[in-house]
Amino acid sequence: MKLSYRWFALITPLLCCVAMAAPMPKDKEKEPEGKKVDSGSFGIFQNGHRVGTETFSIYETGNGSVIKSEFKTENTPPDVQSSEMQLAANGDIRRYEWKELSPERGESVLLPNDDFLTQKWRASPQEKEHEQPYLLPLSTTILDDYFFIDREILAWRFLASACKQDKGVLQCPLRQRAQFGTINPHQHSSAPLAMESLGREMLSLKNGPRDLIKLELKTDAGAWQLWIDDQNQWRVMRMLVEGENTVVERD
C-alpha cells in the first residue's frame, strides 16, 4: 500500500501503510475505517515506578489519518485525558481535540483558520470559551503533553525526510539533523525543535536484546532520546527524558 504522506515516501515499502488513528481504549467507539499502522500502549516510569499508561492506535484512512490516544495515571482515582488528531493526506493538521475526563472536565480543539491555526478551549464546562490564534502553518507538528505517540509520528517524519533509502534499506547517516516547528496545545505554546540521528544501539527489552535506531530530540525545554525498531514496523520501543529519570517504554 502506498503511504499517504509525502514525507513517508522513503519508508513506504517497510511500513506498507501510513496515516493514523486510535480507538479510545475505554469507550466502545467504532474504529476508523482504514489500515491499522500501529496500536498498543506505553508505560510511563519515573524513578523506576510506573506512574501512567498511554493506550493508542494509528490508522490510515481514505482522506488522511486519525490518531486517538488515552493517558491514565496509576493513582486512585486516576487522572484521565484523551486526544484525537486528524491529519490530511499531506500531513497537514485537520483537527486536534484534547479532553480531560477526570478529575476535571476540560476540553480544547485546534483547527485550521485559512492557512494558520486557531485553538479554542475551556478548563471546565461552566467556564467561558477562550480562543487563541497561532501564526503557524498547517504542516506544524503537534507534540502535546502526556501523549507520547506524537513522538513516534515525528520520528517517522524525520526518518523519511533526513534518511535515504538504498536497495530497500533506510540509511540514516550519523549526526543527520533536521529542524521542525511544533505546537503544544496543552500549554498553548509553540517552539522549534531539532531531531538528530545517533546511529544504532543495542538495547535490552522485555523480549530480549534488540539492535535499534537511536534518535535525539532537542528543544529549549530539554532533550529526549528515542529508540526505534526498524525490524518491527518502525515502532518506537523506548523514550528517555534526559535528566528527569523518566522513561517511556512500549508494553
Beta strands, then each sheet from edge to edge (+ up, - down):
strand 1: 35-46
strand 2: 49-61
strand 3: 64-73
strand 4: 80-88
strand 5: 93-102
strand 6: 107-113
strand 7: 116-122
strand 8: 130-134
strand 9: 141-142
strand 10: 164-166
strand 11: 169-171
strand 12: 177-184
strand 13: 189-205
strand 14: 208-219
strand 15: 222-229
strand 16: 235-241
strand 17: 246-250
sheet 1: 8+ 7- 6+ 5- 4+ 3- 2+ 1- 17+ 16- 15+ 14- 13+ 12- 9-
sheet 2: 10+ 11-
end
